[in-house]
């Protein structure tokens, strides 16, 4: 999509412009750096020891549950 090297603010704008409803990230600082409430997109933050797949996979069921109810402008953190 050509989004590499974009800042968090740019990523949120690009995602909204492309019709994305949720941004999934492991960057737990993003909600504190951006005004997600006015961005028009929900942010789901995966909180794990590392961003390795082995640490993130156990969060998948919790992430799916959160995706069922998350609303634009909300930030939801999912961790164990």
PDB file of N, CA, C and O in Angstrom:
ATOM      1  N   UNK A   1       0.819  -1.193   0.000  1.00  0.00           N
ATOM      2  CA  UNK A   1       0.000   0.000   0.000  1.00  0.00           C
ATOM      3  C   UNK A   1       0.862   1.255   0.000  1.00  0.00           C
ATOM      4  O   UNK A   1       0.351   2.364  -0.153  1.00  0.00           O
ATOM      5  N   UNK A   2       2.167   1.080   0.171  1.00  0.00           N
ATOM      6  CA  UNK A   2       3.056   2.224   0.153  1.00  0.00           C
ATOM      7  C   UNK A   2       3.017   3.059   1.414  1.00  0.00           C
ATOM      8  O   UNK A   2       3.267   4.264   1.368  1.00  0.00           O
ATOM      9  N   UNK A   3       2.707   2.439   2.536  1.00  0.00           N
ATOM     10  CA  UNK A   3       2.553   3.176   3.785  1.00  0.00           C
ATOM     11  C   UNK A   3       3.785   3.122   4.671  1.00  0.00           C
ATOM     12  O   UNK A   3       3.795   3.738   5.737  1.00  0.00           O
ATOM     13  N   UNK A   4       4.812   2.413   4.268  1.00  0.00           N
ATOM     14  CA  UNK A   4       5.998   2.313   5.129  1.00  0.00           C
ATOM     15  C   UNK A   4       6.643   3.685   5.278  1.00  0.00           C
ATOM     16  O   UNK A   4       6.674   4.485   4.343  1.00  0.00           O
ATOM     17  N   UNK A   5       7.150   3.932   6.468  1.00  0.00           N
ATOM     18  CA  UNK A   5       7.793   5.208   6.745  1.00  0.00           C
ATOM     19  C   UNK A   5       6.841   6.324   7.129  1.00  0.00           C
ATOM     20  O   UNK A   5       7.277   7.450   7.367  1.00  0.00           O
ATOM     21  N   UNK A   6       5.553   6.034   7.193  1.00  0.00           N
ATOM     22  CA  UNK A   6       4.561   7.055   7.559  1.00  0.00           C
ATOM     23  C   UNK A   6       4.494   7.202   9.073  1.00  0.00           C
ATOM     24  O   UNK A   6       4.707   6.237   9.807  1.00  0.00           O
ATOM     25  N   UNK A   7       4.200   8.403   9.532  1.00  0.00           N
ATOM     26  CA  UNK A   7       4.025   8.632  10.965  1.00  0.00           C
ATOM     27  C   UNK A   7       2.666   8.096  11.389  1.00  0.00           C
ATOM     28  O   UNK A   7       1.823   7.785  10.548  1.00  0.00           O
ATOM     29  N   UNK A   8       2.455   7.989  12.707  1.00  0.00           N
ATOM     30  CA  UNK A   8       1.180   7.481  13.221  1.00  0.00           C
ATOM     31  C   UNK A   8       0.004   8.314  12.737  1.00  0.00           C
ATOM     32  O   UNK A   8      -1.023   7.762  12.342  1.00  0.00           O
ATOM     33  N   UNK A   9       0.140   9.626  12.762  1.00  0.00           N
ATOM     34  CA  UNK A   9      -0.941  10.491  12.295  1.00  0.00           C
ATOM     35  C   UNK A   9      -1.261  10.267  10.832  1.00  0.00           C
ATOM     36  O   UNK A   9      -2.428  10.226  10.442  1.00  0.00           O
ATOM     37  N   UNK A  10      -0.221  10.123  10.022  1.00  0.00           N
ATOM     38  CA  UNK A  10      -0.425   9.853   8.602  1.00  0.00           C
ATOM     39  C   UNK A  10      -1.088   8.502   8.387  1.00  0.00           C
ATOM     40  O   UNK A  10      -1.960   8.357   7.529  1.00  0.00           O
ATOM     41  N   UNK A  11      -0.668   7.507   9.175  1.00  0.00           N
ATOM     42  CA  UNK A  11      -1.264   6.175   9.054  1.00  0.00           C
ATOM     43  C   UNK A  11      -2.751   6.202   9.376  1.00  0.00           C
ATOM     44  O   UNK A  11      -3.550   5.584   8.672  1.00  0.00           O
ATOM     45  N   UNK A  12      -3.128   6.913  10.433  1.00  0.00           N
ATOM     46  CA  UNK A  12      -4.545   7.015  10.781  1.00  0.00           C
ATOM     47  C   UNK A  12      -5.333   7.663   9.645  1.00  0.00           C
ATOM     48  O   UNK A  12      -6.415   7.190   9.297  1.00  0.00           O
ATOM     49  N   UNK A  13      -4.809   8.727   9.073  1.00  0.00           N
ATOM     50  CA  UNK A  13      -5.501   9.410   7.978  1.00  0.00           C
ATOM     51  C   UNK A  13      -5.615   8.521   6.748  1.00  0.00           C
ATOM     52  O   UNK A  13      -6.673   8.463   6.121  1.00  0.00           O
ATOM     53  N   UNK A  14      -4.536   7.826   6.396  1.00  0.00           N
ATOM     54  CA  UNK A  14      -4.566   6.915   5.255  1.00  0.00           C
ATOM     55  C   UNK A  14      -5.565   5.787   5.474  1.00  0.00           C
ATOM     56  O   UNK A  14      -6.316   5.436   4.563  1.00  0.00           O
ATOM     57  N   UNK A  15      -5.578   5.222   6.669  1.00  0.00           N
ATOM     58  CA  UNK A  15      -6.484   4.118   6.976  1.00  0.00           C
ATOM     59  C   UNK A  15      -7.936   4.565   6.849  1.00  0.00           C
ATOM     60  O   UNK A  15      -8.751   3.866   6.246  1.00  0.00           O
ATOM     61  N   UNK A  16      -8.258   5.714   7.408  1.00  0.00           N
ATOM     62  CA  UNK A  16      -9.628   6.238   7.316  1.00  0.00           C
ATOM     63  C   UNK A  16      -9.983   6.494   5.859  1.00  0.00           C
ATOM     64  O   UNK A  16     -11.082   6.160   5.416  1.00  0.00           O
ATOM     65  N   UNK A  17      -9.056   7.087   5.113  1.00  0.00           N
ATOM     66  CA  UNK A  17      -9.295   7.383   3.701  1.00  0.00           C
ATOM     67  C   UNK A  17      -9.525   6.154   2.851  1.00  0.00           C
ATOM     68  O   UNK A  17     -10.206   6.222   1.828  1.00  0.00           O
ATOM     69  N   UNK A  18      -8.963   5.030   3.265  1.00  0.00           N
ATOM     70  CA  UNK A  18      -9.129   3.771   2.534  1.00  0.00           C
ATOM     71  C   UNK A  18     -10.310   2.945   3.041  1.00  0.00           C
ATOM     72  O   UNK A  18     -10.550   1.841   2.554  1.00  0.00           O
ATOM     73  N   UNK A  19     -11.048   3.480   4.018  1.00  0.00           N
ATOM     74  CA  UNK A  19     -12.241   2.796   4.499  1.00  0.00           C
ATOM     75  C   UNK A  19     -12.013   1.819   5.639  1.00  0.00           C
ATOM     76  O   UNK A  19     -12.919   1.061   5.984  1.00  0.00           O
ATOM     77  N   UNK A  20     -10.824   1.817   6.233  1.00  0.00           N
ATOM     78  CA  UNK A  20     -10.576   0.943   7.373  1.00  0.00           C
ATOM     79  C   UNK A  20     -11.403   1.422   8.563  1.00  0.00           C
ATOM     80  O   UNK A  20     -11.595   2.624   8.749  1.00  0.00           O
ATOM     81  N   UNK A  21     -11.886   0.492   9.358  1.00  0.00           N
ATOM     82  CA  UNK A  21     -12.669   0.813  10.542  1.00  0.00           C
ATOM     83  C   UNK A  21     -11.865   0.678  11.825  1.00  0.00           C
ATOM     84  O   UNK A  21     -12.163   1.340  12.819  1.00  0.00           O
ATOM     85  N   UNK A  22     -10.832  -0.188  11.810  1.00  0.00           N
ATOM     86  CA  UNK A  22     -10.022  -0.453  12.991  1.00  0.00           C
ATOM     87  C   UNK A  22      -8.550  -0.502  12.595  1.00  0.00           C
ATOM     88  O   UNK A  22      -8.186  -1.085  11.573  1.00  0.00           O
ATOM     89  N   UNK A  23      -7.720   0.113  13.412  1.00  0.00           N
ATOM     90  CA  UNK A  23      -6.272  -0.004  13.262  1.00  0.00           C
ATOM     91  C   UNK A  23      -5.786  -0.919  14.376  1.00  0.00           C
ATOM     92  O   UNK A  23      -5.996  -0.634  15.556  1.00  0.00           O
ATOM     93  N   UNK A  24      -5.143  -2.008  14.008  1.00  0.00           N
ATOM     94  CA  UNK A  24      -4.590  -2.965  14.965  1.00  0.00           C
ATOM     95  C   UNK A  24      -3.101  -2.665  15.096  1.00  0.00           C
ATOM     96  O   UNK A  24      -2.390  -2.610  14.094  1.00  0.00           O
ATOM     97  N   UNK A  25      -2.630  -2.474  16.318  1.00  0.00           N
ATOM     98  CA  UNK A  25      -1.241  -2.091  16.527  1.00  0.00           C
ATOM     99  C   UNK A  25      -0.679  -2.710  17.797  1.00  0.00           C
ATOM    100  O   UNK A  25      -1.424  -3.129  18.682  1.00  0.00           O
ATOM    101  N   UNK A  26       0.639  -2.760  17.873  1.00  0.00           N
ATOM    102  CA  UNK A  26       1.326  -3.143  19.105  1.00  0.00           C
ATOM    103  C   UNK A  26       1.982  -1.913  19.733  1.00  0.00           C
ATOM    104  O   UNK A  26       2.662  -2.022  20.753  1.00  0.00           O
ATOM    105  N   UNK A  27       1.779  -0.755  19.130  1.00  0.00           N
ATOM    106  CA  UNK A  27       2.339   0.510  19.624  1.00  0.00           C
ATOM    107  C   UNK A  27       1.434   1.073  20.708  1.00  0.00           C
ATOM    108  O   UNK A  27       0.450   1.752  20.417  1.00  0.00           O
ATOM    109  N   UNK A  28       1.776   0.783  21.970  1.00  0.00           N
ATOM    110  CA  UNK A  28       0.907   1.223  23.064  1.00  0.00           C
ATOM    111  C   UNK A  28       0.997   2.733  23.305  1.00  0.00           C
ATOM    112  O   UNK A  28       0.231   3.268  24.107  1.00  0.00           O
ATOM    113  N   UNK A  29       1.904   3.421  22.637  1.00  0.00           N
ATOM    114  CA  UNK A  29       2.002   4.872  22.767  1.00  0.00           C
ATOM    115  C   UNK A  29       1.111   5.614  21.777  1.00  0.00           C
ATOM    116  O   UNK A  29       0.812   6.791  21.980  1.00  0.00           O
ATOM    117  N   UNK A  30       0.687   4.950  20.716  1.00  0.00           N
ATOM    118  CA  UNK A  30      -0.105   5.617  19.681  1.00  0.00           C
ATOM    119  C   UNK A  30      -1.322   6.356  20.222  1.00  0.00           C
ATOM    120  O   UNK A  30      -1.534   7.507  19.843  1.00  0.00           O
ATOM    121  N   UNK A  31      -2.128   5.754  21.086  1.00  0.00           N
ATOM    122  CA  UNK A  31      -3.305   6.485  21.586  1.00  0.00           C
ATOM    123  C   UNK A  31      -2.951   7.744  22.374  1.00  0.00           C
ATOM    124  O   UNK A  31      -3.759   8.669  22.461  1.00  0.00           O
ATOM    125  N   UNK A  32      -1.755   7.784  22.945  1.00  0.00           N
ATOM    126  CA  UNK A  32      -1.335   8.947  23.720  1.00  0.00           C
ATOM    127  C   UNK A  32      -0.723  10.022  22.832  1.00  0.00           C
ATOM    128  O   UNK A  32      -0.616  11.181  23.234  1.00  0.00           O
ATOM    129  N   UNK A  33      -0.319   9.633  21.618  1.00  0.00           N
ATOM    130  CA  UNK A  33       0.324  10.560  20.699  1.00  0.00           C
ATOM    131  C   UNK A  33      -0.649  11.154  19.687  1.00  0.00           C
ATOM    132  O   UNK A  33      -0.358  12.185  19.080  1.00  0.00           O
ATOM    133  N   UNK A  34      -1.775  10.527  19.504  1.00  0.00           N
ATOM    134  CA  UNK A  34      -2.745  10.942  18.496  1.00  0.00           C
ATOM    135  C   UNK A  34      -4.116  11.142  19.127  1.00  0.00           C
ATOM    136  O   UNK A  34      -4.432  10.547  20.158  1.00  0.00           O
ATOM    137  N   UNK A  35      -4.918  11.980  18.500  1.00  0.00           N
ATOM    138  CA  UNK A  35      -6.288  12.183  18.958  1.00  0.00           C
ATOM    139  C   UNK A  35      -7.174  11.202  18.198  1.00  0.00           C
ATOM    140  O   UNK A  35      -7.760  11.531  17.167  1.00  0.00           O
ATOM    141  N   UNK A  36      -7.252  10.008  18.730  1.00  0.00           N
ATOM    142  CA  UNK A  36      -7.982   8.931  18.067  1.00  0.00           C
ATOM    143  C   UNK A  36      -9.473   9.244  17.991  1.00  0.00           C
ATOM    144  O   UNK A  36     -10.129   8.879  17.015  1.00  0.00           O
ATOM    145  N   UNK A  37     -10.008   9.905  18.992  1.00  0.00           N
ATOM    146  CA  UNK A  37     -11.447  10.183  19.041  1.00  0.00           C
ATOM    147  C   UNK A  37     -11.915  10.968  17.821  1.00  0.00           C
ATOM    148  O   UNK A  37     -13.047  10.784  17.372  1.00  0.00           O
ATOM    149  N   UNK A  38     -11.077  11.830  17.280  1.00  0.00           N
ATOM    150  CA  UNK A  38     -11.496  12.634  16.117  1.00  0.00           C
ATOM    151  C   UNK A  38     -11.002  12.044  14.807  1.00  0.00           C
ATOM    152  O   UNK A  38     -11.331  12.557  13.738  1.00  0.00           O
ATOM    153  N   UNK A  39     -10.219  10.978  14.874  1.00  0.00           N
ATOM    154  CA  UNK A  39      -9.674  10.378  13.655  1.00  0.00           C
ATOM    155  C   UNK A  39     -10.721   9.596  12.871  1.00  0.00           C
ATOM    156  O   UNK A  39     -10.567   9.389  11.667  1.00  0.00           O
ATOM    157  N   UNK A  40     -11.787   9.161  13.544  1.00  0.00           N
ATOM    158  CA  UNK A  40     -12.831   8.408  12.850  1.00  0.00           C
ATOM    159  C   UNK A  40     -12.506   6.939  12.667  1.00  0.00           C
ATOM    160  O   UNK A  40     -13.058   6.281  11.786  1.00  0.00           O
ATOM    161  N   UNK A  41     -11.620   6.428  13.488  1.00  0.00           N
ATOM    162  CA  UNK A  41     -11.236   5.026  13.391  1.00  0.00           C
ATOM    163  C   UNK A  41     -11.034   4.491  14.811  1.00  0.00           C
ATOM    164  O   UNK A  41     -10.652   5.236  15.714  1.00  0.00           O
ATOM    165  N   UNK A  42     -11.289   3.224  14.994  1.00  0.00           N
ATOM    166  CA  UNK A  42     -11.031   2.580  16.281  1.00  0.00           C
ATOM    167  C   UNK A  42      -9.600   2.069  16.291  1.00  0.00           C
ATOM    168  O   UNK A  42      -9.042   1.748  15.242  1.00  0.00           O
ATOM    169  N   UNK A  43      -9.011   1.993  17.466  1.00  0.00           N
ATOM    170  CA  UNK A  43      -7.646   1.484  17.597  1.00  0.00           C
ATOM    171  C   UNK A  43      -7.654   0.335  18.604  1.00  0.00           C
ATOM    172  O   UNK A  43      -8.099   0.489  19.741  1.00  0.00           O
ATOM    173  N   UNK A  44      -7.158  -0.806  18.166  1.00  0.00           N
ATOM    174  CA  UNK A  44      -7.031  -1.983  19.020  1.00  0.00           C
ATOM    175  C   UNK A  44      -5.544  -2.216  19.253  1.00  0.00           C
ATOM    176  O   UNK A  44      -4.794  -2.486  18.315  1.00  0.00           O
ATOM    177  N   UNK A  45      -5.129  -2.111  20.503  1.00  0.00           N
ATOM    178  CA  UNK A  45      -3.720  -2.234  20.872  1.00  0.00           C
ATOM    179  C   UNK A  45      -3.494  -3.611  21.499  1.00  0.00           C
ATOM    180  O   UNK A  45      -4.133  -3.965  22.489  1.00  0.00           O
ATOM    181  N   UNK A  46      -2.582  -4.376  20.913  1.00  0.00           N
ATOM    182  CA  UNK A  46      -2.205  -5.669  21.482  1.00  0.00           C
ATOM    183  C   UNK A  46      -1.046  -5.438  22.440  1.00  0.00           C
ATOM    184  O   UNK A  46      -0.007  -4.906  22.047  1.00  0.00           O
ATOM    185  N   UNK A  47      -1.220  -5.835  23.689  1.00  0.00           N
ATOM    186  CA  UNK A  47      -0.216  -5.626  24.725  1.00  0.00           C
ATOM    187  C   UNK A  47       0.385  -6.984  25.083  1.00  0.00           C
ATOM    188  O   UNK A  47      -0.270  -7.832  25.689  1.00  0.00           O
ATOM    189  N   UNK A  48       1.651  -7.169  24.692  1.00  0.00           N
ATOM    190  CA  UNK A  48       2.356  -8.423  24.957  1.00  0.00           C
ATOM    191  C   UNK A  48       3.795  -8.101  25.353  1.00  0.00           C
ATOM    192  O   UNK A  48       4.237  -6.956  25.258  1.00  0.00           O
ATOM    193  N   UNK A  49       4.513  -9.122  25.794  1.00  0.00           N
ATOM    194  CA  UNK A  49       5.906  -8.916  26.189  1.00  0.00           C
ATOM    195  C   UNK A  49       6.754  -8.423  25.024  1.00  0.00           C
ATOM    196  O   UNK A  49       7.602  -7.547  25.196  1.00  0.00           O
ATOM    197  N   UNK A  50       6.526  -8.988  23.829  1.00  0.00           N
ATOM    198  CA  UNK A  50       7.237  -8.569  22.614  1.00  0.00           C
ATOM    199  C   UNK A  50       6.227  -8.524  21.475  1.00  0.00           C
ATOM    200  O   UNK A  50       5.059  -8.863  21.664  1.00  0.00           O
ATOM    201  N   UNK A  51       6.671  -8.110  20.300  1.00  0.00           N
ATOM    202  CA  UNK A  51       5.791  -8.130  19.136  1.00  0.00           C
ATOM    203  C   UNK A  51       6.030  -9.379  18.282  1.00  0.00           C
ATOM    204  O   UNK A  51       5.656  -9.416  17.109  1.00  0.00           O
ATOM    205  N   UNK A  52       6.644 -10.385  18.868  1.00  0.00           N
ATOM    206  CA  UNK A  52       6.819 -11.664  18.181  1.00  0.00           C
ATOM    207  C   UNK A  52       5.488 -12.394  18.111  1.00  0.00           C
ATOM    208  O   UNK A  52       4.653 -12.299  19.011  1.00  0.00           O
ATOM    209  N   UNK A  53       5.316 -13.117  17.031  1.00  0.00           N
ATOM    210  CA  UNK A  53       4.070 -13.837  16.798  1.00  0.00           C
ATOM    211  C   UNK A  53       3.719 -14.768  17.948  1.00  0.00           C
ATOM    212  O   UNK A  53       2.552 -14.873  18.324  1.00  0.00           O
ATOM    213  N   UNK A  54       4.700 -15.434  18.504  1.00  0.00           N
ATOM    214  CA  UNK A  54       4.449 -16.362  19.615  1.00  0.00           C
ATOM    215  C   UNK A  54       3.844 -15.650  20.824  1.00  0.00           C
ATOM    216  O   UNK A  54       3.052 -16.245  21.554  1.00  0.00           O
ATOM    217  N   UNK A  55       4.203 -14.401  21.042  1.00  0.00           N
ATOM    218  CA  UNK A  55       3.640 -13.633  22.162  1.00  0.00           C
ATOM    219  C   UNK A  55       2.286 -13.032  21.816  1.00  0.00           C
ATOM    220  O   UNK A  55       1.468 -12.792  22.705  1.00  0.00           O
ATOM    221  N   UNK A  56       2.045 -12.787  20.542  1.00  0.00           N
ATOM    222  CA  UNK A  56       0.793 -12.152  20.116  1.00  0.00           C
ATOM    223  C   UNK A  56      -0.344 -13.154  19.892  1.00  0.00           C
ATOM    224  O   UNK A  56      -1.507 -12.825  20.127  1.00  0.00           O
ATOM    225  N   UNK A  57      -0.030 -14.350  19.449  1.00  0.00           N
ATOM    226  CA  UNK A  57      -1.069 -15.339  19.143  1.00  0.00           C
ATOM    227  C   UNK A  57      -2.036 -15.612  20.291  1.00  0.00           C
ATOM    228  O   UNK A  57      -3.235 -15.740  20.042  1.00  0.00           O
ATOM    229  N   UNK A  58      -1.571 -15.707  21.543  1.00  0.00           N
ATOM    230  CA  UNK A  58      -2.523 -15.942  22.634  1.00  0.00           C
ATOM    231  C   UNK A  58      -3.549 -14.814  22.803  1.00  0.00           C
ATOM    232  O   UNK A  58      -4.579 -15.006  23.449  1.00  0.00           O
ATOM    233  N   UNK A  59      -3.274 -13.651  22.231  1.00  0.00           N
ATOM    234  CA  UNK A  59      -4.196 -12.524  22.348  1.00  0.00           C
ATOM    235  C   UNK A  59      -5.308 -12.568  21.303  1.00  0.00           C
ATOM    236  O   UNK A  59      -6.277 -11.815  21.399  1.00  0.00           O
ATOM    237  N   UNK A  60      -5.178 -13.439  20.309  1.00  0.00           N
ATOM    238  CA  UNK A  60      -6.138 -13.474  19.199  1.00  0.00           C
ATOM    239  C   UNK A  60      -7.589 -13.644  19.651  1.00  0.00           C
ATOM    240  O   UNK A  60      -8.443 -12.898  19.173  1.00  0.00           O
ATOM    241  N   UNK A  61      -7.914 -14.578  20.540  1.00  0.00           N
ATOM    242  CA  UNK A  61      -9.321 -14.697  20.950  1.00  0.00           C
ATOM    243  C   UNK A  61      -9.851 -13.429  21.621  1.00  0.00           C
ATOM    244  O   UNK A  61     -11.002 -13.047  21.410  1.00  0.00           O
ATOM    245  N   UNK A  62      -9.014 -12.781  22.423  1.00  0.00           N
ATOM    246  CA  UNK A  62      -9.425 -11.549  23.097  1.00  0.00           C
ATOM    247  C   UNK A  62      -9.587 -10.408  22.089  1.00  0.00           C
ATOM    248  O   UNK A  62     -10.487  -9.578  22.218  1.00  0.00           O
ATOM    249  N   UNK A  63      -8.710 -10.377  21.087  1.00  0.00           N
ATOM    250  CA  UNK A  63      -8.800  -9.358  20.042  1.00  0.00           C
ATOM    251  C   UNK A  63     -10.083  -9.533  19.235  1.00  0.00           C
ATOM    252  O   UNK A  63     -10.749  -8.550  18.912  1.00  0.00           O
ATOM    253  N   UNK A  64     -10.432 -10.765  18.911  1.00  0.00           N
ATOM    254  CA  UNK A  64     -11.671 -11.021  18.169  1.00  0.00           C
ATOM    255  C   UNK A  64     -12.900 -10.577  18.956  1.00  0.00           C
ATOM    256  O   UNK A  64     -13.842 -10.019  18.392  1.00  0.00           O
ATOM    257  N   UNK A  65     -12.881 -10.826  20.245  1.00  0.00           N
ATOM    258  CA  UNK A  65     -13.985 -10.385  21.098  1.00  0.00           C
ATOM    259  C   UNK A  65     -14.082  -8.864  21.088  1.00  0.00           C
ATOM    260  O   UNK A  65     -15.175  -8.310  20.970  1.00  0.00           O
ATOM    261  N   UNK A  66     -12.948  -8.193  21.211  1.00  0.00           N
ATOM    262  CA  UNK A  66     -12.935  -6.728  21.211  1.00  0.00           C
ATOM    263  C   UNK A  66     -13.397  -6.165  19.872  1.00  0.00           C
ATOM    264  O   UNK A  66     -14.087  -5.147  19.837  1.00  0.00           O
ATOM    265  N   UNK A  67     -13.028  -6.808  18.781  1.00  0.00           N
ATOM    266  CA  UNK A  67     -13.420  -6.338  17.453  1.00  0.00           C
ATOM    267  C   UNK A  67     -14.932  -6.369  17.244  1.00  0.00           C
ATOM    268  O   UNK A  67     -15.472  -5.613  16.435  1.00  0.00           O
ATOM    269  N   UNK A  68     -15.601  -7.239  17.971  1.00  0.00           N
ATOM    270  CA  UNK A  68     -17.055  -7.364  17.820  1.00  0.00           C
ATOM    271  C   UNK A  68     -17.806  -6.154  18.357  1.00  0.00           C
ATOM    272  O   UNK A  68     -18.954  -5.916  17.980  1.00  0.00           O
ATOM    273  N   UNK A  69     -17.159  -5.381  19.243  1.00  0.00           N
ATOM    274  CA  UNK A  69     -17.896  -4.280  19.863  1.00  0.00           C
ATOM    275  C   UNK A  69     -17.191  -2.920  19.799  1.00  0.00           C
ATOM    276  O   UNK A  69     -17.782  -1.912  20.185  1.00  0.00           O
ATOM    277  N   UNK A  70     -15.972  -2.870  19.331  1.00  0.00           N
ATOM    278  CA  UNK A  70     -15.225  -1.611  19.306  1.00  0.00           C
ATOM    279  C   UNK A  70     -15.891  -0.614  18.350  1.00  0.00           C
ATOM    280  O   UNK A  70     -16.414  -0.996  17.303  1.00  0.00           O
ATOM    281  N   UNK A  71     -15.864   0.649  18.722  1.00  0.00           N
ATOM    282  CA  UNK A  71     -16.521   1.712  17.956  1.00  0.00           C
ATOM    283  C   UNK A  71     -15.486   2.739  17.490  1.00  0.00           C
ATOM    284  O   UNK A  71     -14.435   2.879  18.115  1.00  0.00           O
ATOM    285  N   UNK A  72     -15.776   3.461  16.394  1.00  0.00           N
ATOM    286  CA  UNK A  72     -14.853   4.503  15.936  1.00  0.00           C
ATOM    287  C   UNK A  72     -14.559   5.496  17.061  1.00  0.00           C
ATOM    288  O   UNK A  72     -15.458   5.916  17.790  1.00  0.00           O
ATOM    289  N   UNK A  73     -13.286   5.859  17.185  1.00  0.00           N
ATOM    290  CA  UNK A  73     -12.869   6.787  18.213  1.00  0.00           C
ATOM    291  C   UNK A  73     -12.455   6.130  19.518  1.00  0.00           C
ATOM    292  O   UNK A  73     -11.893   6.784  20.396  1.00  0.00           O
ATOM    293  N   UNK A  74     -12.733   4.837  19.647  1.00  0.00           N
ATOM    294  CA  UNK A  74     -12.365   4.116  20.865  1.00  0.00           C
ATOM    295  C   UNK A  74     -10.965   3.532  20.741  1.00  0.00           C
ATOM    296  O   UNK A  74     -10.505   3.193  19.651  1.00  0.00           O
ATOM    297  N   UNK A  75     -10.303   3.425  21.882  1.00  0.00           N
ATOM    298  CA  UNK A  75      -9.035   2.716  21.987  1.00  0.00           C
ATOM    299  C   UNK A  75      -9.254   1.581  22.974  1.00  0.00           C
ATOM    300  O   UNK A  75      -9.666   1.804  24.112  1.00  0.00           O
ATOM    301  N   UNK A  76      -8.973   0.354  22.525  1.00  0.00           N
ATOM    302  CA  UNK A  76      -9.121  -0.811  23.388  1.00  0.00           C
ATOM    303  C   UNK A  76      -7.778  -1.516  23.427  1.00  0.00           C
ATOM    304  O   UNK A  76      -7.173  -1.787  22.390  1.00  0.00           O
ATOM    305  N   UNK A  77      -7.317  -1.813  24.645  1.00  0.00           N
ATOM    306  CA  UNK A  77      -6.090  -2.563  24.825  1.00  0.00           C
ATOM    307  C   UNK A  77      -6.429  -4.003  25.189  1.00  0.00           C
ATOM    308  O   UNK A  77      -7.280  -4.260  26.040  1.00  0.00           O
ATOM    309  N   UNK A  78      -5.748  -4.936  24.527  1.00  0.00           N
ATOM    310  CA  UNK A  78      -5.973  -6.349  24.772  1.00  0.00           C
ATOM    311  C   UNK A  78      -4.647  -6.958  25.226  1.00  0.00           C
ATOM    312  O   UNK A  78      -3.633  -6.861  24.535  1.00  0.00           O
ATOM    313  N   UNK A  79      -4.676  -7.576  26.382  1.00  0.00           N
ATOM    314  CA  UNK A  79      -3.486  -8.252  26.908  1.00  0.00           C
ATOM    315  C   UNK A  79      -3.931  -9.369  27.824  1.00  0.00           C
ATOM    316  O   UNK A  79      -5.115  -9.524  28.122  1.00  0.00           O
ATOM    317  N   UNK A  80      -2.971 -10.129  28.257  1.00  0.00           N
ATOM    318  CA  UNK A  80      -3.290 -11.244  29.166  1.00  0.00           C
ATOM    319  C   UNK A  80      -3.165 -10.825  30.597  1.00  0.00           C
ATOM    320  O   UNK A  80      -3.394 -11.632  31.499  1.00  0.00           O
TER     321      UNK A  80
END
